[in-house]
Amino acid sequence: MEKAISVSELTNYIKRVIEENFEQVRIIGEISNFKAHASGHWYFTLKDKNAQISCTMWKGLNNYVFFTPQDGMQIVVTGKVTVYPPRGNYQLDVKSMKPAGEGELQ
């Protein structure tokens, strides 16, 4: 019989696999639950009709976003998928954001 591993060991393995394979992804979706925190960080959910992912955009990076994100807005983000071991959750660490369709007609 195989030795049992701890929850931490499994979560850390999942973290390594996910973070090594999803270092830069480009995703389109709709903003939901947008919150601009007092710290300057932005927290929101990016969703489509079948799935959702929690997102964070850190203060400093969001200074390069030249529109006001709002719930219901379609956007394209670029970022890295990360795992937060204390909760066993994965999320998207957003590096850039633009409205969906921007530049497609240029």
Backbone as CSV, one residue per row, in Angstrom:
resi,resn,N_x,N_y,N_z,CA_x,CA_y,CA_z,C_x,C_y,C_z
1,MET,0.833,-1.180,0.000,0.000,0.000,0.000,0.882,1.250,0.000
2,GLU,0.440,2.250,-0.760,1.189,3.492,-0.875,1.102,4.307,0.412
3,LYS,2.214,4.985,0.751,2.250,5.852,1.934,1.314,7.046,1.706
4,ALA,0.583,7.416,2.728,-0.295,8.586,2.648,0.552,9.851,2.700
5,ILE,0.147,10.848,1.914,0.822,12.141,1.960,-0.100,13.145,2.659
6,SER,0.486,14.211,3.150,-0.295,15.218,3.864,-1.053,16.109,2.877
7,VAL,-2.038,16.801,3.387,-2.774,17.778,2.587,-1.798,18.832,2.058
8,SER,-0.873,19.269,2.902,0.121,20.269,2.485,0.992,19.756,1.346
9,GLU,1.434,18.503,1.433,2.260,17.934,0.364,1.495,17.891,-0.952
10,LEU,0.251,17.442,-0.908,-0.568,17.392,-2.121,-0.793,18.792,-2.683
11,THR,-1.147,19.731,-1.819,-1.410,21.101,-2.267,-0.157,21.740,-2.853
12,ASN,0.979,21.523,-2.239,2.227,22.075,-2.775,2.591,21.454,-4.116
13,TYR,2.309,20.175,-4.304,2.536,19.526,-5.593,1.622,20.152,-6.658
14,ILE,0.342,20.304,-6.326,-0.613,20.928,-7.249,-0.164,22.350,-7.588
15,LYS,0.279,23.090,-6.585,0.769,24.465,-6.786,1.913,24.489,-7.798
16,ARG,2.893,23.610,-7.623,4.032,23.557,-8.560,3.574,23.245,-9.972
17,VAL,2.719,22.240,-10.119,2.252,21.827,-11.456,1.482,22.962,-12.129
18,ILE,0.564,23.566,-11.413,-0.253,24.639,-12.002,0.602,25.854,-12.323
19,GLU,1.393,26.321,-11.379,2.147,27.546,-11.586,3.231,27.401,-12.659
20,GLU,3.798,26.202,-12.817,4.797,25.992,-13.869,4.166,25.923,-15.255
21,ASN,2.919,25.506,-15.336,2.277,25.305,-16.629,1.352,26.434,-17.063
22,PHE,1.068,27.355,-16.164,0.171,28.468,-16.490,0.797,29.793,-16.062
23,GLU,2.072,29.994,-16.475,2.794,31.213,-16.113,2.278,32.435,-16.837
24,GLN,1.775,32.269,-18.048,1.203,33.393,-18.775,0.019,32.894,-19.595
25,VAL,-1.163,33.352,-19.203,-2.384,32.993,-19.915,-3.120,34.269,-20.283
26,ARG,-3.856,34.199,-21.364,-4.683,35.316,-21.821,-6.119,34.816,-21.807
27,ILE,-6.982,35.516,-21.065,-8.338,35.034,-20.842,-9.337,36.156,-21.114
28,ILE,-10.463,35.796,-21.741,-11.554,36.731,-21.949,-12.717,36.315,-21.055
29,GLY,-13.371,37.285,-20.460,-14.508,36.986,-19.610,-15.182,38.250,-19.128
30,GLU,-16.190,38.067,-18.298,-16.989,39.171,-17.761,-16.623,39.420,-16.305
31,ILE,-16.465,40.689,-15.953,-16.156,41.072,-14.572,-17.392,40.896,-13.699
32,SER,-17.175,40.338,-12.512,-18.220,40.214,-11.508,-17.594,40.504,-10.151
33,ASN,-18.358,41.070,-9.235,-17.907,41.331,-7.855,-16.638,42.174,-7.781
34,PHE,-16.516,43.171,-8.666,-15.319,44.028,-8.676,-15.231,44.840,-7.393
35,LYS,-14.037,44.823,-6.767,-13.791,45.614,-5.566,-12.418,46.272,-5.677
36,ALA,-12.407,47.593,-5.570,-11.146,48.327,-5.490,-10.875,48.518,-3.993
37,HIS,-9.907,47.774,-3.477,-9.602,47.796,-2.046,-8.881,49.094,-1.675
38,ALA,-8.999,49.502,-0.414,-8.333,50.708,0.084,-6.812,50.641,-0.122
39,SER,-6.261,49.432,-0.155,-4.822,49.242,-0.361,-4.392,49.603,-1.783
40,GLY,-5.370,49.711,-2.688,-5.057,49.966,-4.097,-5.149,48.717,-4.953
41,HIS,-5.239,47.544,-4.324,-5.376,46.292,-5.076,-6.810,46.152,-5.583
42,TRP,-6.975,45.450,-6.697,-8.300,45.159,-7.238,-8.578,43.670,-7.086
43,TYR,-9.781,43.352,-6.684,-10.233,41.963,-6.555,-11.525,41.823,-7.348
44,PHE,-11.625,40.756,-8.138,-12.832,40.537,-8.930,-12.884,39.083,-9.384
45,THR,-14.030,38.719,-9.910,-14.214,37.403,-10.504,-14.310,37.598,-12.004
46,LEU,-13.673,36.721,-12.755,-13.794,36.714,-14.211,-14.593,35.467,-14.550
47,LYS,-15.678,35.629,-15.331,-16.546,34.485,-15.568,-17.064,34.457,-16.992
48,ASP,-17.525,33.272,-17.367,-18.324,33.095,-18.576,-19.541,32.290,-18.145
49,LYS,-20.304,31.771,-19.088,-21.554,31.116,-18.678,-21.340,29.782,-17.953
50,ASN,-20.139,29.202,-18.047,-19.918,27.879,-17.460,-18.906,27.813,-16.325
51,ALA,-18.157,28.893,-16.098,-17.088,28.812,-15.094,-16.691,30.214,-14.624
52,GLN,-15.919,30.232,-13.541,-15.410,31.501,-13.024,-14.061,31.278,-12.358
53,ILE,-13.280,32.368,-12.261,-11.992,32.328,-11.572,-11.825,33.632,-10.803
54,SER,-11.333,33.531,-9.579,-11.030,34.709,-8.772,-9.774,35.366,-9.316
55,CYS,-9.762,36.699,-9.299,-8.633,37.449,-9.843,-8.189,38.532,-8.866
56,THR,-6.890,38.808,-8.903,-6.301,39.907,-8.159,-5.416,40.683,-9.113
57,MET,-5.520,42.005,-9.060,-4.590,42.867,-9.791,-3.991,43.813,-8.765
58,TRP,-2.679,43.721,-8.594,-1.991,44.443,-7.530,-1.826,45.916,-7.857
59,LYS,-1.831,46.725,-6.804,-1.578,48.166,-6.933,-0.261,48.343,-7.683
60,GLY,-0.208,49.291,-8.547,1.000,49.503,-9.363,0.745,48.989,-10.760
61,LEU,0.331,47.740,-10.873,-0.014,47.201,-12.190,-1.319,47.805,-12.688
62,ASN,-2.262,48.028,-11.776,-3.541,48.569,-12.223,-3.447,50.054,-12.588
63,ASN,-2.314,50.696,-12.309,-2.097,52.071,-12.766,-2.024,52.148,-14.292
64,TYR,-1.779,51.021,-14.945,-1.667,50.979,-16.409,-2.992,50.636,-17.081
65,VAL,-4.058,50.534,-16.315,-5.392,50.277,-16.863,-6.068,51.634,-17.029
66,PHE,-6.396,51.979,-18.280,-6.890,53.322,-18.576,-8.395,53.364,-18.790
67,PHE,-9.117,52.538,-18.034,-10.582,52.580,-17.999,-10.999,52.139,-16.608
68,THR,-12.247,52.365,-16.277,-12.753,51.984,-14.967,-13.476,50.647,-15.067
69,PRO,-12.883,49.565,-14.546,-13.545,48.260,-14.596,-14.869,48.285,-13.842
70,GLN,-15.882,47.634,-14.412,-17.195,47.572,-13.787,-17.784,46.187,-13.974
71,ASP,-18.631,45.785,-13.025,-19.329,44.507,-13.144,-20.088,44.461,-14.465
72,GLY,-20.018,43.303,-15.134,-20.716,43.107,-16.397,-19.876,43.434,-17.619
73,MET,-18.729,44.070,-17.436,-17.858,44.458,-18.546,-17.078,43.255,-19.062
74,GLN,-17.015,43.085,-20.381,-16.193,42.041,-21.004,-14.769,42.560,-21.122
75,ILE,-13.813,41.794,-20.626,-12.407,42.204,-20.668,-11.530,41.041,-21.116
76,VAL,-10.303,41.396,-21.499,-9.246,40.416,-21.775,-8.136,40.706,-20.782
77,VAL,-7.717,39.686,-20.049,-6.637,39.843,-19.083,-5.490,38.897,-19.438
78,THR,-4.311,39.289,-19.024,-3.129,38.444,-19.113,-2.612,38.286,-17.692
79,GLY,-2.242,37.078,-17.334,-1.753,36.860,-15.984,-1.218,35.470,-15.775
80,LYS,-1.000,35.162,-14.515,-0.438,33.876,-14.096,-1.422,33.201,-13.148
81,VAL,-1.660,31.921,-13.354,-2.504,31.165,-12.431,-1.634,30.788,-11.230
82,THR,-2.141,31.090,-10.037,-1.422,30.780,-8.805,-2.325,29.981,-7.874
83,VAL,-1.710,29.316,-6.911,-2.436,28.537,-5.912,-2.146,29.137,-4.542
84,TYR,-3.190,29.310,-3.739,-3.067,29.803,-2.370,-3.266,28.608,-1.431
85,PRO,-2.165,28.003,-0.966,-2.256,26.761,-0.187,-3.132,26.800,1.070
86,PRO,-3.146,27.908,1.847,-3.973,27.873,3.058,-5.454,27.589,2.799
87,ARG,-5.937,27.961,1.614,-7.332,27.686,1.289,-7.477,26.612,0.216
88,GLY,-6.379,26.224,-0.411,-6.443,25.241,-1.489,-7.136,25.785,-2.727
89,ASN,-7.087,27.111,-2.917,-7.745,27.750,-4.056,-6.730,28.128,-5.126
90,TYR,-7.197,28.138,-6.355,-6.378,28.718,-7.410,-7.038,30.018,-7.844
91,GLN,-6.214,30.934,-8.371,-6.713,32.223,-8.807,-5.799,32.766,-9.901
92,LEU,-6.206,33.891,-10.483,-5.426,34.514,-11.536,-4.802,35.793,-10.990
93,ASP,-3.488,35.872,-11.082,-2.723,37.055,-10.707,-2.604,37.883,-11.990
94,VAL,-3.441,38.920,-12.125,-3.577,39.673,-13.374,-2.436,40.684,-13.532
95,LYS,-1.817,40.661,-14.724,-0.726,41.588,-15.034,-1.194,42.720,-15.942
96,SER,-2.180,42.451,-16.828,-2.698,43.490,-17.713,-4.171,43.227,-17.989
97,MET,-4.879,44.319,-18.320,-6.323,44.236,-18.553,-6.704,45.251,-19.625
98,LYS,-7.582,44.829,-20.543,-8.134,45.766,-21.516,-9.563,45.349,-21.847
99,PRO,-10.374,46.285,-22.316,-11.734,45.920,-22.712,-11.686,44.900,-23.851
100,ALA,-12.595,43.946,-23.871,-12.644,42.955,-24.958,-12.938,43.692,-26.256
101,GLY,-12.265,43.267,-27.324,-12.495,43.876,-28.625,-11.602,45.057,-28.923
102,GLU,-10.930,45.571,-27.916,-10.058,46.720,-28.140,-8.962,46.385,-29.142
103,GLY,-8.844,47.192,-30.168,-7.804,46.986,-31.178,-8.169,46.017,-32.275
104,GLU,-9.268,45.267,-32.102,-9.616,44.264,-33.115,-10.121,44.889,-34.393
105,LEU,-10.602,46.129,-34.341,-11.102,46.786,-35.538,-10.075,47.783,-36.090
106,GLN,-8.943,47.894,-35.429,-7.909,48.846,-35.879,-7.215,48.347,-37.123
